[in-house]
Amino acid sequence: MIDFPALASGETPFWDGQTFQIGQRTSRVLAYSTNPTGWDETLTALHEAEAGDGAHPIDLASRHAAIDALRRHRFPEDGALLEIGCSSGFLLRDLKRAFPNAEIVGSDVFLELLERLGRSLPGLPLVQMDLLQCPIRGGQFDAVVALNVLEHIESDTTALLRMAELLKPEGILVLEVPQGPNLYDLYDAYLKHFRRYSKQEVVAKCSSSGFKPIEVKFLGFVPYIPFWLMKKLNRLRYGKRGERALRLQELVRGQIKTTADSKLLRLAFLVEKALCTRISAPIGIRCTLVARASDAGQVRWQTPRNSAGL
């Protein structure tokens, strides 16, 4: 049973399997601190509108890869798992189907988004929090999953330290980030990415944050060349951060919709899934990492932070 800390009001919440009991009231979402500098709800709405109901080919491949990684590295069937940046809840639903006996918690920085998700996704506790001011007591989770979250956090090394603290010794981190620092373009800037990563950078940052990387792979190997060309063309036309781009939202919206509706892209990921059972992809659109928490990550934990981050 996950121990959820007291709220700023001093009230201690209790999860009854459906809602949080907080004194004489109930709530689907626990609200702690927030820090939305690297994302906003309009971007969630944009992605949902153009990419469909979680069915964008690379997002589907990403979620399948995360669940496969958890199974491959023996996440306990009745273990405790925290998803950081659960957004629209597509991965939470997949995780619940894959691990029906696990204790799964979703977290994000946006309260309204979580409240909406809570109405459509019963039986899973949802927590609004800023990871950098994480209020949850450490050492409680068998796995932490963060897909395409780290690039939205300016202090990514602090975020990794918080993830290490949340895990039990030898707990599993499943992390995914956009690959290719030299491919940062207006699309990344509009989506509030602070950076794209090289394989070496994400391994080094995880290793220095209390993790032992055990698996690093690339996702999006088959469609990488057209992706690379599109990124380079974006940088040539509009600059790295899109200073000269007109109607930036329309450009980003168009690129999301084009890739979401692409039958060729869907076929590419089917081919990649078949290929990568036999070979290791040398490059890709995204980099996925699986790591285990070392004892060092647990030593850093002292006391839970309250909603003010103190």
C-alpha positions in Angstrom: 0.0 0.0 0.0 1.5 3.3 -1.1 1.9 5.9 1.7 0.6 9.2 0.4 1.8 12.2 2.5 -0.3 14.8 4.1 -1.6 17.7 2.1 -0.7 21.4 2.7 -3.8 21.6 4.8 -2.3 19.0 7.1 -5.0 16.4 6.2 -3.7 12.8 5.6 -5.3 11.1 2.5 -6.2 7.4 2.3 -6.8 5.6 -1.0 -9.7 3.3 -0.7 -9.4 1.7 -4.1 -11.6 4.1 -5.9 -11.1 7.6 -4.4 -8.9 9.4 -1.8 -10.6 9.8 1.5 -9.5 13.2 2.9 -11.1 13.9 6.3 -14.9 14.1 5.5 -14.5 14.6 1.8 -13.3 12.5 -1.2 -11.2 13.3 -4.2 -10.0 11.4 -7.3 -6.8 13.5 -7.4 -4.3 14.4 -4.7 -3.0 18.0 -5.4 0.4 18.9 -4.2 2.8 21.3 -6.0 3.1 22.1 -9.7 5.7 23.6 -12.0 4.4 23.6 -15.6 7.4 25.4 -17.2 8.1 22.6 -19.6 4.5 21.8 -20.8 1.0 23.2 -20.9 -2.4 21.8 -21.4 -2.8 23.3 -24.9 0.0 21.0 -26.1 -1.8 18.0 -24.7 -5.0 19.1 -26.5 -3.1 19.6 -29.7 -1.5 16.2 -29.6 -4.8 14.5 -28.8 -6.6 16.4 -31.6 -4.1 15.6 -34.3 -2.6 12.3 -33.2 -5.9 10.6 -32.4 -6.8 8.5 -29.4 -3.2 7.5 -28.4 -2.8 5.8 -31.7 0.2 7.7 -33.2 2.5 5.0 -34.5 5.6 6.0 -32.5 3.5 6.5 -29.3 2.1 3.0 -29.7 5.6 1.6 -30.2 6.8 3.6 -27.2 4.1 2.2 -24.9 4.6 -1.4 -26.1 8.4 -1.1 -25.6 7.9 0.2 -22.0 5.6 -2.7 -21.1 7.9 -5.2 -22.8 10.9 -3.8 -20.8 9.0 -4.2 -17.5 8.2 -7.8 -18.3 11.7 -8.5 -19.5 13.2 -7.2 -16.3 10.7 -9.0 -14.1 8.6 -6.2 -12.7 6.5 -8.0 -10.0 2.9 -8.8 -11.0 1.7 -7.3 -7.7 4.4 -4.5 -7.6 4.0 -0.8 -7.2 4.6 1.4 -10.2 4.6 5.2 -10.7 4.1 6.8 -14.1 5.5 10.3 -14.2 3.8 12.6 -16.8 0.8 10.4 -17.4 -0.9 13.1 -19.5 -3.9 11.6 -21.2 -3.6 8.3 -19.5 -3.0 6.0 -22.6 0.0 4.3 -21.0 -1.8 4.0 -17.6 -4.6 2.1 -19.3 -2.1 -0.2 -21.1 -0.2 -0.8 -17.8 -3.4 -1.7 -16.0 -4.3 -4.3 -18.7 -0.8 -5.7 -18.6 -0.4 -5.8 -14.8 -4.0 -6.0 -13.4 -2.7 -6.9 -9.9 -0.1 -4.1 -9.7 -0.5 -0.9 -7.6 -0.2 1.7 -10.4 -0.1 5.5 -9.6 -0.3 8.2 -12.3 1.2 11.6 -11.8 1.3 14.9 -13.7 1.6 18.6 -13.1 -1.9 19.6 -14.4 -4.8 19.3 -12.0 -7.6 19.8 -14.6 -6.1 17.2 -16.9 -5.9 14.7 -14.0 -9.4 15.4 -12.9 -10.7 14.7 -16.4 -8.6 11.5 -16.5 -10.0 10.4 -13.2 -13.5 10.5 -14.5 -12.6 8.1 -17.4 -10.1 5.9 -15.6 -11.5 4.5 -12.3 -9.5 2.6 -9.8 -6.1 4.2 -10.2 -4.8 6.9 -7.8 -3.8 10.1 -9.5 -1.4 12.7 -8.0 -0.7 16.2 -9.1 2.9 17.1 -8.3 6.1 18.7 -9.4 8.7 15.9 -9.6 11.4 18.3 -8.5 9.5 19.0 -5.3 8.3 15.4 -5.0 6.2 15.0 -1.8 5.9 11.2 -1.9 8.1 9.2 0.5 11.0 7.4 -1.2 11.7 3.7 -1.5 8.1 2.7 -2.2 8.0 1.8 -5.9 9.2 -1.3 -7.8 9.2 0.7 -11.0 9.1 4.3 -12.3 8.2 4.9 -15.9 8.8 8.3 -17.6 8.3 8.4 -21.3 9.2 11.6 -23.1 9.1 13.6 -19.8 12.8 14.3 -19.0 13.3 16.7 -22.0 10.5 18.9 -20.5 12.3 19.4 -17.2 15.0 22.1 -17.2 16.9 20.5 -14.2 16.9 16.9 -15.6 19.6 15.7 -13.3 17.5 16.7 -10.2 14.6 14.9 -11.8 16.6 11.7 -12.1 17.7 12.0 -8.5 14.0 12.2 -7.4 13.2 9.2 -9.5 16.1 7.2 -7.9 14.8 8.2 -4.5 11.3 6.9 -5.3 12.4 3.4 -6.1 13.1 0.5 -3.9 16.7 -0.8 -4.0 17.1 -2.5 -7.4 13.8 -1.0 -8.6 13.4 -0.5 -12.3 13.5 2.8 -14.2 12.0 2.8 -17.7 13.0 6.1 -19.4 12.5 7.4 -22.9 13.8 10.6 -24.4 14.1 12.2 -27.9 17.4 11.3 -29.5 19.7 13.6 -31.4 20.9 17.0 -29.9 21.8 18.2 -33.4 18.2 17.7 -34.6 16.6 20.2 -32.2 14.3 22.4 -34.2 11.2 24.6 -34.1 9.0 21.5 -33.4 11.0 20.7 -30.2 10.9 24.4 -29.2 7.2 24.6 -29.6 6.7 21.4 -27.6 8.8 23.0 -24.8 11.7 20.6 -25.0 14.7 21.9 -23.2 16.9 19.5 -25.1 17.3 16.3 -27.2 19.7 13.6 -25.9 22.5 11.6 -27.2 22.8 8.0 -26.0 26.0 8.8 -24.1 24.4 11.8 -22.3 21.4 10.0 -21.0 23.5 7.0 -19.8 25.9 9.4 -18.1 23.2 11.4 -16.4 21.4 8.3 -15.2 24.7 6.7 -13.9 25.5 9.9 -11.9 22.0 10.0 -10.4 21.9 6.7 -8.5 21.1 4.3 -11.4 22.8 1.3 -13.0 21.9 1.3 -16.7 21.2 -2.2 -17.9 19.7 -1.7 -21.3 19.8 1.2 -23.9 18.0 0.9 -27.2 16.7 3.1 -30.0 13.1 3.4 -31.1 12.3 4.6 -34.6 15.2 3.1 -36.6 13.4 2.3 -39.8 11.8 5.8 -40.3 14.9 7.6 -39.0 16.2 8.8 -42.4 13.0 10.7 -43.4 12.8 12.0 -39.8 16.4 13.2 -40.0 15.7 15.0 -43.3 12.5 16.6 -42.0 14.4 17.9 -38.9 17.3 19.3 -41.0 14.8 21.0 -43.4 13.0 22.5 -40.4 16.3 23.9 -39.1 17.3 25.2 -42.5 13.9 26.9 -43.2 13.0 28.2 -39.7 16.1 28.2 -37.5 16.7 26.0 -34.5 13.9 27.6 -32.4 11.6 28.8 -35.2 12.2 32.5 -34.8 11.3 33.1 -38.4 8.5 30.7 -38.6 5.0 32.0 -39.4 1.9 30.2 -38.0 4.1 28.0 -35.9 1.2 26.1 -34.3 -0.2 25.2 -37.8 3.2 23.9 -38.8 3.5 21.7 -35.7 -0.1 20.6 -36.0 0.5 19.6 -39.6 3.6 17.6 -38.9 1.8 15.7 -36.1 -1.2 15.0 -38.2 0.8 13.9 -41.2 2.8 11.4 -39.2 -0.2 10.2 -37.2 -2.1 9.3 -40.4 0.8 7.8 -42.2 0.2 4.2 -43.3 3.9 4.1 -44.3 4.9 5.0 -40.7 2.7 2.3 -39.3 4.3 -0.2 -41.6 7.8 1.1 -40.7 7.2 0.3 -37.0 5.8 -3.1 -37.8 9.0 -3.8 -39.9 11.1 -2.5 -37.1 9.4 -4.6 -34.4 10.2 -7.7 -36.5 13.8 -6.7 -37.3 14.7 -5.7 -33.7 13.9 -9.1 -32.4 17.2 -10.1 -34.2 19.3 -7.0 -34.3 20.0 -4.0 -32.2 19.1 -0.7 -33.9 22.2 1.6 -34.3 20.2 4.8 -34.2 16.6 6.0 -33.8 14.2 8.9 -33.2 14.0 8.1 -29.5 16.3 6.6 -27.0 15.0 4.2 -24.4 16.8 3.2 -21.3 16.2 0.7 -18.5 18.1 1.0 -15.3 18.1 -0.2 -11.7 18.2 1.9 -8.7 21.4 1.5 -6.7 21.6 1.8 -2.9 23.1 5.2 -3.3 19.8 6.5 -4.6 18.1 5.4 -1.3 20.7 7.0 0.9 19.9 10.5 -0.5 16.3 10.3 0.7 15.7 12.0 4.1 12.2 13.3 4.7 9.2 13.7 2.4 8.8 17.2 0.9 5.6 19.0 1.5 3.5 20.8 -1.1 5.8 23.9 -0.9 8.8 21.7 -1.5 10.4 22.3 1.9 
